[in-house]
Amino acid sequence: MRKWALGLAVGLVLFTGVSSAADKKFAVVDVQKAMRSADKVKEIESKLKKEFSAEQKKIVELKNKITALKEQQQRDWAIMGDGEKRKLQEDGMKVTNELKALSQESQRRLQSRQQELLQPVVGDAQDAIKEIMKEEGYDVVFRREALVEFDPKMDITLKVTLKLNEKNK
């Protein structure tokens, strides 16, 4: 991706000519940072935290139960009978499998819900970038992750965040 962006920039300079490229106005945006900083995304994160709090609580309880079983094993293993050892191991496996299944399902549902809630914000971010391009006369806006170095004066990330916050009021 970076090679492609660098190639595009070099190609643009070569194609339009050095003097013509100097007339172009470039900007850089860190879309992820702009979105993370936006009020709407913070609201979504808070909403997701509330939605998944019961599952997270259950996961913590299961982790604590596993810790307690391990402590019991370390403390009492030498004095336990074979049946007790087997029961303790079975309990440990049962809780571990329950934790693994719950964690995976919770993560899958969280990612799906996150994507569902963030999709409109991604569109809003793209619209904000287009508006800023138009308002400020940028010819090209590069994604931050596609560049190795750039002049910080070219960074419009804060402007995009402000525009996102403006749109969602």
mmCIF file of the C-alpha atoms, coordinates in Angstrom:
data_MODEL
# 
_entry.id   MODEL 
# 
loop_
_atom_site.group_PDB 
_atom_site.id 
_atom_site.type_symbol 
_atom_site.label_atom_id 
_atom_site.label_alt_id 
_atom_site.label_comp_id 
_atom_site.label_asym_id 
_atom_site.label_entity_id 
_atom_site.label_seq_id 
_atom_site.pdbx_PDB_ins_code 
_atom_site.Cartn_x 
_atom_site.Cartn_y 
_atom_site.Cartn_z 
_atom_site.occupancy 
_atom_site.B_iso_or_equiv 
_atom_site.pdbx_formal_charge 
_atom_site.auth_seq_id 
_atom_site.auth_comp_id 
_atom_site.auth_asym_id 
_atom_site.auth_atom_id 
_atom_site.pdbx_PDB_model_num 
ATOM 1   C CA . MET A 1 1   ? 0.000   0.000   0.000   1.00 0.00 ? 1   MET A CA 1 
ATOM 2   C CA . ARG A 1 2   ? 2.795   2.423   0.894   1.00 0.00 ? 2   ARG A CA 1 
ATOM 3   C CA . LYS A 1 3   ? 4.699   1.594   -2.272  1.00 0.00 ? 3   LYS A CA 1 
ATOM 4   C CA . TRP A 1 4   ? 1.537   2.187   -4.254  1.00 0.00 ? 4   TRP A CA 1 
ATOM 5   C CA . ALA A 1 5   ? 0.938   5.598   -2.626  1.00 0.00 ? 5   ALA A CA 1 
ATOM 6   C CA . LEU A 1 6   ? 4.561   6.606   -3.059  1.00 0.00 ? 6   LEU A CA 1 
ATOM 7   C CA . GLY A 1 7   ? 4.427   5.468   -6.678  1.00 0.00 ? 7   GLY A CA 1 
ATOM 8   C CA . LEU A 1 8   ? 1.256   7.470   -7.178  1.00 0.00 ? 8   LEU A CA 1 
ATOM 9   C CA . ALA A 1 9   ? 2.868   10.599  -5.730  1.00 0.00 ? 9   ALA A CA 1 
ATOM 10  C CA . VAL A 1 10  ? 6.019   10.175  -7.830  1.00 0.00 ? 10  VAL A CA 1 
ATOM 11  C CA . GLY A 1 11  ? 3.917   9.421   -10.893 1.00 0.00 ? 11  GLY A CA 1 
ATOM 12  C CA . LEU A 1 12  ? 1.817   12.503  -10.258 1.00 0.00 ? 12  LEU A CA 1 
ATOM 13  C CA . VAL A 1 13  ? 4.907   14.663  -10.055 1.00 0.00 ? 13  VAL A CA 1 
ATOM 14  C CA . LEU A 1 14  ? 6.417   13.137  -13.189 1.00 0.00 ? 14  LEU A CA 1 
ATOM 15  C CA . PHE A 1 15  ? 3.154   13.153  -15.112 1.00 0.00 ? 15  PHE A CA 1 
ATOM 16  C CA . THR A 1 16  ? 2.165   16.727  -14.376 1.00 0.00 ? 16  THR A CA 1 
ATOM 17  C CA . GLY A 1 17  ? 5.678   18.076  -14.505 1.00 0.00 ? 17  GLY A CA 1 
ATOM 18  C CA . VAL A 1 18  ? 7.728   19.512  -11.680 1.00 0.00 ? 18  VAL A CA 1 
ATOM 19  C CA . SER A 1 19  ? 6.478   23.083  -12.061 1.00 0.00 ? 19  SER A CA 1 
ATOM 20  C CA . SER A 1 20  ? 2.854   21.935  -12.333 1.00 0.00 ? 20  SER A CA 1 
ATOM 21  C CA . ALA A 1 21  ? 3.175   19.676  -9.266  1.00 0.00 ? 21  ALA A CA 1 
ATOM 22  C CA . ALA A 1 22  ? 4.362   22.632  -7.231  1.00 0.00 ? 22  ALA A CA 1 
ATOM 23  C CA . ASP A 1 23  ? 0.991   24.251  -7.954  1.00 0.00 ? 23  ASP A CA 1 
ATOM 24  C CA . LYS A 1 24  ? -0.897  21.306  -6.469  1.00 0.00 ? 24  LYS A CA 1 
ATOM 25  C CA . LYS A 1 25  ? -2.131  21.412  -2.903  1.00 0.00 ? 25  LYS A CA 1 
ATOM 26  C CA . PHE A 1 26  ? -1.662  18.201  -0.903  1.00 0.00 ? 26  PHE A CA 1 
ATOM 27  C CA . ALA A 1 27  ? -2.974  17.147  2.500   1.00 0.00 ? 27  ALA A CA 1 
ATOM 28  C CA . VAL A 1 28  ? -2.607  14.175  4.818   1.00 0.00 ? 28  VAL A CA 1 
ATOM 29  C CA . VAL A 1 29  ? -5.244  12.671  7.099   1.00 0.00 ? 29  VAL A CA 1 
ATOM 30  C CA . ASP A 1 30  ? -5.129  9.951   9.737   1.00 0.00 ? 30  ASP A CA 1 
ATOM 31  C CA . VAL A 1 31  ? -8.690  8.702   9.275   1.00 0.00 ? 31  VAL A CA 1 
ATOM 32  C CA . GLN A 1 32  ? -8.540  6.269   12.199  1.00 0.00 ? 32  GLN A CA 1 
ATOM 33  C CA . LYS A 1 33  ? -7.313  8.971   14.578  1.00 0.00 ? 33  LYS A CA 1 
ATOM 34  C CA . ALA A 1 34  ? -9.941  11.428  13.341  1.00 0.00 ? 34  ALA A CA 1 
ATOM 35  C CA . MET A 1 35  ? -12.684 8.888   13.890  1.00 0.00 ? 35  MET A CA 1 
ATOM 36  C CA . ARG A 1 36  ? -11.403 7.787   17.326  1.00 0.00 ? 36  ARG A CA 1 
ATOM 37  C CA . SER A 1 37  ? -11.391 11.431  18.398  1.00 0.00 ? 37  SER A CA 1 
ATOM 38  C CA . ALA A 1 38  ? -14.900 12.145  17.116  1.00 0.00 ? 38  ALA A CA 1 
ATOM 39  C CA . ASP A 1 39  ? -17.658 12.568  19.672  1.00 0.00 ? 39  ASP A CA 1 
ATOM 40  C CA . LYS A 1 40  ? -19.958 10.151  17.813  1.00 0.00 ? 40  LYS A CA 1 
ATOM 41  C CA . VAL A 1 41  ? -17.394 7.348   18.002  1.00 0.00 ? 41  VAL A CA 1 
ATOM 42  C CA . LYS A 1 42  ? -16.903 7.979   21.711  1.00 0.00 ? 42  LYS A CA 1 
ATOM 43  C CA . GLU A 1 43  ? -20.680 7.670   22.133  1.00 0.00 ? 43  GLU A CA 1 
ATOM 44  C CA . ILE A 1 44  ? -20.660 4.422   20.168  1.00 0.00 ? 44  ILE A CA 1 
ATOM 45  C CA . GLU A 1 45  ? -17.809 3.025   22.292  1.00 0.00 ? 45  GLU A CA 1 
ATOM 46  C CA . SER A 1 46  ? -19.745 3.901   25.450  1.00 0.00 ? 46  SER A CA 1 
ATOM 47  C CA . LYS A 1 47  ? -22.887 2.271   24.048  1.00 0.00 ? 47  LYS A CA 1 
ATOM 48  C CA . LEU A 1 48  ? -20.982 -0.894  23.145  1.00 0.00 ? 48  LEU A CA 1 
ATOM 49  C CA . LYS A 1 49  ? -19.397 -1.023  26.578  1.00 0.00 ? 49  LYS A CA 1 
ATOM 50  C CA . LYS A 1 50  ? -22.868 -0.919  28.153  1.00 0.00 ? 50  LYS A CA 1 
ATOM 51  C CA . GLU A 1 51  ? -24.284 -3.472  25.688  1.00 0.00 ? 51  GLU A CA 1 
ATOM 52  C CA . PHE A 1 52  ? -21.528 -5.968  26.371  1.00 0.00 ? 52  PHE A CA 1 
ATOM 53  C CA . SER A 1 53  ? -20.990 -5.292  30.088  1.00 0.00 ? 53  SER A CA 1 
ATOM 54  C CA . ALA A 1 54  ? -22.942 -8.392  31.195  1.00 0.00 ? 54  ALA A CA 1 
ATOM 55  C CA . GLU A 1 55  ? -20.853 -10.623 28.933  1.00 0.00 ? 55  GLU A CA 1 
ATOM 56  C CA . GLN A 1 56  ? -17.638 -8.987  30.111  1.00 0.00 ? 56  GLN A CA 1 
ATOM 57  C CA . LYS A 1 57  ? -18.713 -9.511  33.720  1.00 0.00 ? 57  LYS A CA 1 
ATOM 58  C CA . LYS A 1 58  ? -19.356 -13.207 33.011  1.00 0.00 ? 58  LYS A CA 1 
ATOM 59  C CA . ILE A 1 59  ? -15.942 -13.522 31.348  1.00 0.00 ? 59  ILE A CA 1 
ATOM 60  C CA . VAL A 1 60  ? -14.264 -11.981 34.403  1.00 0.00 ? 60  VAL A CA 1 
ATOM 61  C CA . GLU A 1 61  ? -16.200 -14.364 36.678  1.00 0.00 ? 61  GLU A CA 1 
ATOM 62  C CA . LEU A 1 62  ? -15.069 -17.371 34.622  1.00 0.00 ? 62  LEU A CA 1 
ATOM 63  C CA . LYS A 1 63  ? -11.441 -16.177 34.692  1.00 0.00 ? 63  LYS A CA 1 
ATOM 64  C CA . ASN A 1 64  ? -11.664 -15.790 38.469  1.00 0.00 ? 64  ASN A CA 1 
ATOM 65  C CA . LYS A 1 65  ? -13.148 -19.279 38.747  1.00 0.00 ? 65  LYS A CA 1 
ATOM 66  C CA . ILE A 1 66  ? -10.250 -20.712 36.713  1.00 0.00 ? 66  ILE A CA 1 
ATOM 67  C CA . THR A 1 67  ? -7.779  -18.891 38.957  1.00 0.00 ? 67  THR A CA 1 
ATOM 68  C CA . ALA A 1 68  ? -9.511  -20.295 42.050  1.00 0.00 ? 68  ALA A CA 1 
ATOM 69  C CA . LEU A 1 69  ? -9.418  -23.832 40.616  1.00 0.00 ? 69  LEU A CA 1 
ATOM 70  C CA . LYS A 1 70  ? -5.694  -23.487 39.832  1.00 0.00 ? 70  LYS A CA 1 
ATOM 71  C CA . GLU A 1 71  ? -5.011  -22.215 43.346  1.00 0.00 ? 71  GLU A CA 1 
ATOM 72  C CA . GLN A 1 72  ? -6.974  -25.124 44.795  1.00 0.00 ? 72  GLN A CA 1 
ATOM 73  C CA . GLN A 1 73  ? -5.006  -27.535 42.635  1.00 0.00 ? 73  GLN A CA 1 
ATOM 74  C CA . GLN A 1 74  ? -1.666  -26.094 43.764  1.00 0.00 ? 74  GLN A CA 1 
ATOM 75  C CA . ARG A 1 75  ? -2.720  -26.023 47.387  1.00 0.00 ? 75  ARG A CA 1 
ATOM 76  C CA . ASP A 1 76  ? -4.519  -29.377 47.730  1.00 0.00 ? 76  ASP A CA 1 
ATOM 77  C CA . TRP A 1 77  ? -3.197  -31.614 44.948  1.00 0.00 ? 77  TRP A CA 1 
ATOM 78  C CA . ALA A 1 78  ? -0.886  -33.627 47.186  1.00 0.00 ? 78  ALA A CA 1 
ATOM 79  C CA . ILE A 1 79  ? -3.647  -34.520 49.644  1.00 0.00 ? 79  ILE A CA 1 
ATOM 80  C CA . MET A 1 80  ? -6.434  -35.169 47.118  1.00 0.00 ? 80  MET A CA 1 
ATOM 81  C CA . GLY A 1 81  ? -7.649  -38.597 46.149  1.00 0.00 ? 81  GLY A CA 1 
ATOM 82  C CA . ASP A 1 82  ? -7.725  -39.705 42.493  1.00 0.00 ? 82  ASP A CA 1 
ATOM 83  C CA . GLY A 1 83  ? -11.455 -39.025 42.183  1.00 0.00 ? 83  GLY A CA 1 
ATOM 84  C CA . GLU A 1 84  ? -11.075 -35.507 43.571  1.00 0.00 ? 84  GLU A CA 1 
ATOM 85  C CA . LYS A 1 85  ? -8.160  -34.790 41.221  1.00 0.00 ? 85  LYS A CA 1 
ATOM 86  C CA . ARG A 1 86  ? -10.120 -36.028 38.230  1.00 0.00 ? 86  ARG A CA 1 
ATOM 87  C CA . LYS A 1 87  ? -13.163 -33.927 39.285  1.00 0.00 ? 87  LYS A CA 1 
ATOM 88  C CA . LEU A 1 88  ? -10.989 -30.832 39.714  1.00 0.00 ? 88  LEU A CA 1 
ATOM 89  C CA . GLN A 1 89  ? -9.421  -31.334 36.271  1.00 0.00 ? 89  GLN A CA 1 
ATOM 90  C CA . GLU A 1 90  ? -12.850 -31.864 34.673  1.00 0.00 ? 90  GLU A CA 1 
ATOM 91  C CA . ASP A 1 91  ? -14.187 -28.727 36.353  1.00 0.00 ? 91  ASP A CA 1 
ATOM 92  C CA . GLY A 1 92  ? -11.150 -26.803 35.125  1.00 0.00 ? 92  GLY A CA 1 
ATOM 93  C CA . MET A 1 93  ? -11.621 -28.024 31.550  1.00 0.00 ? 93  MET A CA 1 
ATOM 94  C CA . LYS A 1 94  ? -15.351 -27.297 31.658  1.00 0.00 ? 94  LYS A CA 1 
ATOM 95  C CA . VAL A 1 95  ? -14.837 -23.716 32.862  1.00 0.00 ? 95  VAL A CA 1 
ATOM 96  C CA . THR A 1 96  ? -11.942 -23.176 30.419  1.00 0.00 ? 96  THR A CA 1 
ATOM 97  C CA . ASN A 1 97  ? -14.063 -24.367 27.485  1.00 0.00 ? 97  ASN A CA 1 
ATOM 98  C CA . GLU A 1 98  ? -16.990 -22.206 28.615  1.00 0.00 ? 98  GLU A CA 1 
ATOM 99  C CA . LEU A 1 99  ? -14.678 -19.181 28.867  1.00 0.00 ? 99  LEU A CA 1 
ATOM 100 C CA . LYS A 1 100 ? -13.186 -19.843 25.441  1.00 0.00 ? 100 LYS A CA 1 
ATOM 101 C CA . ALA A 1 101 ? -16.608 -20.225 23.796  1.00 0.00 ? 101 ALA A CA 1 
ATOM 102 C CA . LEU A 1 102 ? -18.053 -17.153 25.513  1.00 0.00 ? 102 LEU A CA 1 
ATOM 103 C CA . SER A 1 103 ? -14.987 -15.044 24.704  1.00 0.00 ? 103 SER A CA 1 
ATOM 104 C CA . GLN A 1 104 ? -15.037 -16.010 21.032  1.00 0.00 ? 104 GLN A CA 1 
ATOM 105 C CA . GLU A 1 105 ? -18.772 -15.464 20.640  1.00 0.00 ? 105 GLU A CA 1 
ATOM 106 C CA . SER A 1 106 ? -18.644 -12.180 22.525  1.00 0.00 ? 106 SER A CA 1 
ATOM 107 C CA . GLN A 1 107 ? -15.729 -10.957 20.392  1.00 0.00 ? 107 GLN A CA 1 
ATOM 108 C CA . ARG A 1 108 ? -17.518 -11.958 17.191  1.00 0.00 ? 108 ARG A CA 1 
ATOM 109 C CA . ARG A 1 109 ? -20.725 -10.191 18.238  1.00 0.00 ? 109 ARG A CA 1 
ATOM 110 C CA . LEU A 1 110 ? -18.811 -7.111  19.419  1.00 0.00 ? 110 LEU A CA 1 
ATOM 111 C CA . GLN A 1 111 ? -16.970 -6.791  16.109  1.00 0.00 ? 111 GLN A CA 1 
ATOM 112 C CA . SER A 1 112 ? -20.186 -7.217  14.147  1.00 0.00 ? 112 SER A CA 1 
ATOM 113 C CA . ARG A 1 113 ? -22.017 -4.641  16.250  1.00 0.00 ? 113 ARG A CA 1 
ATOM 114 C CA . GLN A 1 114 ? -19.061 -2.264  16.132  1.00 0.00 ? 114 GLN A CA 1 
ATOM 115 C CA . GLN A 1 115 ? -18.938 -2.473  12.348  1.00 0.00 ? 115 GLN A CA 1 
ATOM 116 C CA . GLU A 1 116 ? -22.695 -1.908  12.142  1.00 0.00 ? 116 GLU A CA 1 
ATOM 117 C CA . LEU A 1 117 ? -22.545 1.204   14.336  1.00 0.00 ? 117 LEU A CA 1 
ATOM 118 C CA . LEU A 1 118 ? -19.355 2.641   12.834  1.00 0.00 ? 118 LEU A CA 1 
ATOM 119 C CA . GLN A 1 119 ? -20.290 2.216   9.156   1.00 0.00 ? 119 GLN A CA 1 
ATOM 120 C CA . PRO A 1 120 ? -22.207 5.532   8.985   1.00 0.00 ? 120 PRO A CA 1 
ATOM 121 C CA . VAL A 1 121 ? -19.294 7.315   10.682  1.00 0.00 ? 121 VAL A CA 1 
ATOM 122 C CA . VAL A 1 122 ? -16.895 5.994   8.014   1.00 0.00 ? 122 VAL A CA 1 
ATOM 123 C CA . GLY A 1 123 ? -19.150 7.527   5.358   1.00 0.00 ? 123 GLY A CA 1 
ATOM 124 C CA . ASP A 1 124 ? -19.319 10.766  7.333   1.00 0.00 ? 124 ASP A CA 1 
ATOM 125 C CA . ALA A 1 125 ? -15.504 10.839  7.558   1.00 0.00 ? 125 ALA A CA 1 
ATOM 126 C CA . GLN A 1 126 ? -15.199 10.417  3.797   1.00 0.00 ? 126 GLN A CA 1 
ATOM 127 C CA . ASP A 1 127 ? -17.743 13.206  3.276   1.00 0.00 ? 127 ASP A CA 1 
ATOM 128 C CA . ALA A 1 128 ? -15.864 15.442  5.733   1.00 0.00 ? 128 ALA A CA 1 
ATOM 129 C CA . ILE A 1 129 ? -12.603 14.897  3.841   1.00 0.00 ? 129 ILE A CA 1 
ATOM 130 C CA . LYS A 1 130 ? -14.306 15.744  0.546   1.00 0.00 ? 130 LYS A CA 1 
ATOM 131 C CA . GLU A 1 131 ? -15.810 18.907  2.045   1.00 0.00 ? 131 GLU A CA 1 
ATOM 132 C CA . ILE A 1 132 ? -12.454 20.037  3.418   1.00 0.00 ? 132 ILE A CA 1 
ATOM 133 C CA . MET A 1 133 ? -10.819 19.308  0.051   1.00 0.00 ? 133 MET A CA 1 
ATOM 134 C CA . LYS A 1 134 ? -13.386 21.473  -1.659  1.00 0.00 ? 134 LYS A CA 1 
ATOM 135 C CA . GLU A 1 135 ? -13.385 24.270  0.950   1.00 0.00 ? 135 GLU A CA 1 
ATOM 136 C CA . GLU A 1 136 ? -9.615  24.539  1.162   1.00 0.00 ? 136 GLU A CA 1 
ATOM 137 C CA . GLY A 1 137 ? -8.725  23.690  -2.421  1.00 0.00 ? 137 GLY A CA 1 
ATOM 138 C CA . TYR A 1 138 ? -6.750  20.470  -1.907  1.00 0.00 ? 138 TYR A CA 1 
ATOM 139 C CA . ASP A 1 139 ? -6.011  18.513  -5.053  1.00 0.00 ? 139 ASP A CA 1 
ATOM 140 C CA . VAL A 1 140 ? -4.975  15.285  -3.300  1.00 0.00 ? 140 VAL A CA 1 
ATOM 141 C CA . VAL A 1 141 ? -5.461  13.961  0.237   1.00 0.00 ? 141 VAL A CA 1 
ATOM 142 C CA . PHE A 1 142 ? -3.256  11.061  1.274   1.00 0.00 ? 142 PHE A CA 1 
ATOM 143 C CA . ARG A 1 143 ? -3.989  8.639   4.091   1.00 0.00 ? 143 ARG A CA 1 
ATOM 144 C CA . ARG A 1 144 ? -1.407  8.969   6.854   1.00 0.00 ? 144 ARG A CA 1 
ATOM 145 C CA . GLU A 1 145 ? -0.620  5.238   6.874   1.00 0.00 ? 145 GLU A CA 1 
ATOM 146 C CA . ALA A 1 146 ? 0.381   5.430   3.201   1.00 0.00 ? 146 ALA A CA 1 
ATOM 147 C CA . LEU A 1 147 ? 3.191   7.916   3.842   1.00 0.00 ? 147 LEU A CA 1 
ATOM 148 C CA . VAL A 1 148 ? 6.580   7.609   5.484   1.00 0.00 ? 148 VAL A CA 1 
ATOM 149 C CA . GLU A 1 149 ? 7.253   11.314  6.046   1.00 0.00 ? 149 GLU A CA 1 
ATOM 150 C CA . PHE A 1 150 ? 5.346   14.515  5.456   1.00 0.00 ? 150 PHE A CA 1 
ATOM 151 C CA . ASP A 1 151 ? 5.261   18.118  6.610   1.00 0.00 ? 151 ASP A CA 1 
ATOM 152 C CA . PRO A 1 152 ? 2.992   18.315  9.700   1.00 0.00 ? 152 PRO A CA 1 
ATOM 153 C CA . LYS A 1 153 ? 1.416   21.458  8.207   1.00 0.00 ? 153 LYS A CA 1 
ATOM 154 C CA . MET A 1 154 ? -0.205  19.151  5.633   1.00 0.00 ? 154 MET A CA 1 
ATOM 155 C CA . ASP A 1 155 ? -2.091  17.192  8.324   1.00 0.00 ? 155 ASP A CA 1 
ATOM 156 C CA . ILE A 1 156 ? -5.852  17.861  8.284   1.00 0.00 ? 156 ILE A CA 1 
ATOM 157 C CA . THR A 1 157 ? -6.794  15.169  10.809  1.00 0.00 ? 157 THR A CA 1 
ATOM 158 C CA . LEU A 1 158 ? -8.012  17.669  13.417  1.00 0.00 ? 158 LEU A CA 1 
ATOM 159 C CA . LYS A 1 159 ? -10.096 19.472  10.796  1.00 0.00 ? 159 LYS A CA 1 
ATOM 160 C CA . VAL A 1 160 ? -11.733 16.166  9.836   1.00 0.00 ? 160 VAL A CA 1 
ATOM 161 C CA . THR A 1 161 ? -12.494 15.403  13.503  1.00 0.00 ? 161 THR A CA 1 
ATOM 162 C CA . LEU A 1 162 ? -14.019 18.857  13.981  1.00 0.00 ? 162 LEU A CA 1 
ATOM 163 C CA . LYS A 1 163 ? -16.087 18.456  10.822  1.00 0.00 ? 163 LYS A CA 1 
ATOM 164 C CA . LEU A 1 164 ? -17.321 15.045  12.048  1.00 0.00 ? 164 LEU A CA 1 
ATOM 165 C CA . ASN A 1 165 ? -18.306 16.559  15.391  1.00 0.00 ? 165 ASN A CA 1 
ATOM 166 C CA . GLU A 1 166 ? -20.060 19.406  13.571  1.00 0.00 ? 166 GLU A CA 1 
ATOM 167 C CA . LYS A 1 167 ? -22.057 16.947  11.430  1.00 0.00 ? 167 LYS A CA 1 
ATOM 168 C CA . ASN A 1 168 ? -23.202 14.891  14.385  1.00 0.00 ? 168 ASN A CA 1 
ATOM 169 C CA . LYS A 1 169 ? -24.622 17.669  16.525  1.00 0.00 ? 169 LYS A CA 1 
# 
